[in-house]
Amino acid sequence: MRRLILFFSSNAGLGYAPFAPGTFGTLAGIPVFYLTGAWPWWLIAPSLSALLFFSFWVADAAGQIYAVADDGRIVIDELVGYLVTVAFLPWSWTAALLGFFWFRLFDILKPPPARWFDQNLKHGVGVVLDDFAAGIYGAIALRLSLWLVSPG
């Protein structure tokens, strides 16, 4: 079980990157977005919700294994945040890359309430919720960006 927890919490090992593990961990979201970008909203919503609750548990369990609640190797939260950013949009490289940029920017800046979650909830839920909040900011910025660059 321990190996599965570490596998999922690190996004299949991307969290073990020697530098910028959060950025590498976010990369796992691009193929997931590619695979789910054509899904209808009624399938995306429960799937994303299930991933959210699964990530609470996995991040918390991995934090206990590492003895650090928000260990850098735990990057399943980046996957969740990125998928929130691109949720309900059709796949395109433009959306995927702009979504990556916007999510990473807001994940680093941690505007409220992301910073509060990061600083005050030292368990799996807090680890994930700061990225979930950054994903919402990213989703807004992504949609504005796509609107600005769309032809017509």
N, C-alpha and C positions, 0 to 999 in steps of 0.2 A: 504494500500500500504506500509506503514511504516513497518508493521510486516513482509511482504514478503521480503522487502529489507533487514531487519535484519536477517531473516531466511536464505536467500541465501548468504549474505555477511559473515555469520558465519559458512557456510557449515553445515546447519541444527543444529546449536547450538554447534558444536565442538570448535568454537572460544571462547566460554565462559568457557573453561577449566580453573581451578584455577591456573595452571602453564603451561608453554610451549604451549600456544594456537596455535602457528604456527605449532608445531610438531603434535598436535592433529588435526589441520585443514588439514594437509597433509594426514592424515589417510583416509580422504574421497576419495582420489584419488585411493586407492587400489581397492575398489569394482568397481569404474568406469572403471579402467583399466581391471579388470576381465570381465566386461560386454562388453567392446569395443575392447579387445585384438584380436579378430578374425575378426574385421571389415576390409574391404579393404581400401587402402590408400585414395581412392577417396571419401570415406565416413568420414574417420577420419579427413582429412584436413579441409573440410568446417565445420564440427562439432566443431573442436577445434578453428577455426576462430570465429565461432558464440559465443562460450563460452568466448573467449578472449574479444570480443566487449561487450558482456553482462556483463562481470566482470568489465570492465572499468566503465560502468554506475553504477552498483551495489556498487562497492567500493567507487565511488565518492558520491553517494547518502547516503551511510552509514556513510562516513566521515563527511558529513554535519549534519546528525542526531546526531552523537557523538560529533561534534564540534572539531574533531581531524582527520586530513586527513588520517593518517595511524594508526588508533586505533588498539590495539592488538586483539580485537574481530573480526576484518575484516580479514578473512582467505580464502576468495574465491581466492585470488592471489596465495596461496599455492596450491590449487587444480589445477589452470592453470599451474603453474610451474612444478608440479609433472607430469601432463599429457603431457607436452612438453617433459619431460625427457623420458617418456616411449612410446611416440608416434611412431606409425608404427612398434612396436615390438609385437610379439605374446605373449599372457599371459603366464607367468610362475611365480612361487613363487620366483625363483632366480632373474628374471628381476624386479619383484615388490619390493622385499626387497632391492636389490642393488640400484634400482632407488630411493627408499625412502632415503637411506643413502646418495647417491651422491647429490640428490636435496637438502636435508637439509644442507649438508656441504656447498654447494655453496650458498645457501640462507643465511646462517650465515656469510660466508666469504665475500660475495658480491664483487667478482672481477669485474673489469671494463667490461662493462658499467653499471653493476647492481648498484654499489655504487652511480654513478652519477645520475641515475634515482631516487634512494632512497633519495638522498640529495637535488636534484634540482627540481623535479616535485612533488609538494605537492598537488596532486589531484588524482582521481581514476586511471588515466592513469599511473602516476608514481608509485603508489602503486602496480599496476599489472606488469608493465614492468620490475621492478627489479627482480621479481620472474620469469618472462618469460626469462630474460637473464640468471638467475641462472639455469633455466630448460635447456637451450641450453648447458651450461657447463656440467650439469648433464647428458644430453643425450650423449655427447661425452664420458664422463668418463664411463657411463654405457655400451656403446657399446664396448669400449676398455676392460672393465672388463669381459663382456660376451664372448668376443673373447678369452681372456686369460684363462677363466675357461671352455670353451667349449671343449668337448672331440674330439679327432681326430686331 
